[in-house]
Every structure is written in structure tokens, then in C-alpha cells.
Amino acid sequence: MTRVTRRVGEVMLQHPKVSGRSTTVGEARALLARAKVHNALVVDDVGRLLAVVEPADLEGRDDAERAVDAGALTSRTVHPDDELDDRWSQLRVQGRRRLAVVDDGGVLVGLLCLKRHGAGFCTDADVRAREAEREGQATSHQASENAAEPATRLPVT
């Protein structure tokens, strides 16, 4: 029986959200406060990963500092050709759910994203569905607020 070896590149998110080099610690804090966001991926103008910023990296830092200076790459990146089982084990050992995926030149090509239950990986379709749901909730909320407002406002005298 032949064992099939899966690679990180087969299951990674191919379109992770990124932050630019000028992102501040305050902006990174706001990003990381959102549901489902566990790190900020800071890239340069050509997509080279400069830092992976996690919430603990921001503790004690001033909001005006650059987020790139707070983050790290060591133990936070993998290659798309790495064996998936090895990286899955790495995630468990490190107590992480995310690893940035970079090519040989350090360019960000994806994100290995372990689902909360730990039995599988997030997909781009999962992310799009959550975004659509979030947008739908925002639109529904705004529509209900607008419906509660009078069509015209009378001047206050």
C-alpha cells in the first residue's frame, strides 16, 4: 500500500488578507480584534513577507509603533512543498492554528489555517462564505436601522 503525501500548498488559503509595511501596532490590534483573525501578515510592495504579528507580540507596545517591528518570522512560516502531516504536528506542538506559507524568495503565497476543531484546514471558500455572511448581517442591520428612521425629518423648531 502506498502512502499519499499531501503538501501544504494543497490545503493552504491562497488569498490571505495582508497588511502593508506601514501598518501600525494600533491598526494591527484593531485587525486582530476581529473574529477569525489570529495574526497580521505584513508584506512589502512585492508581497515578500516581512513579519507575522500575533496578539502577544503587541503587548506593551505603543499604538504608533510599526507592527512589522513587533512581529517575527521564525517558527511562523512554512513552504508550500512541506509535508502537511509534519506541519500539522508543528501546529499542535506550538499551540498555533496559523502558519504563513512563503516561497523560496520569501514571498507570501498562502496561509495554512487549522480549523478550530483541529481536524481540518480552512479553505478560501470558507473565508468567502464568512465574509458574505458578515456583509449580509451588516446590510440587514443597516436596512433595519434605515427602516426604523422616518422617511423625512421634520425641522426642529
Residue, then its C-alpha position, 0 to 999 in steps of 0.5 A: m500500500t502506498r502512502v499519499t503525501r499531501r503538501v501544504g500548498e494543497v490545503m493552504l488559503q491562497h488569498p490571505k488578507v495582508s497588511g502593508r509595511s506601514t501598518t501600525v501596532g494600533e491598526a494591527r490590534a484593531l485587525l486582530a480584534r476581529a473574529k477569525v483573525h489570529n495574526a497580521l501578515v505584513v508584506d512589502d510592495v512585492g508581497r515578500l513577507l516581512a513579519v507575522v504579528e500575533p496578539a502577544d507580540l503587541e503587548g506593551r507596545d505603543d499604538a504608533e509603533r510599526a507592527v512589522d517591528a513587533g512581529a517575527l518570522t521564525s517558527r511562523t512560516v512554512h513552504p508550500d512543498d512541506e509535508l502537511d502531516d509534519r506541519w500539522s504536528q508543528l501546529r499542535v506542538q506550538g499551540r498555533r492554528r496559523l502558519a504563513v506559507v512563503d516561497d523560496g524568495g520569501v514571498l507570501v503565497g498562502l496561509l495554512c489555517l487549522k480549523r478550530h476543531g483541529a481536524g481540518f484546514c480552512t479553505d478560501a471558500d470558507v473565508r468567502a462564505r464568512e465574509a458574505e455572511r458578515e456583509g449580509q448581517a451588516t446590510s440587514h442591520q443597516a436596512s433595519e436601522n434605515a427602516a426604523e428612521p422616518a422617511t423625512r425629518l421634520p425641522v426642529t423648531 
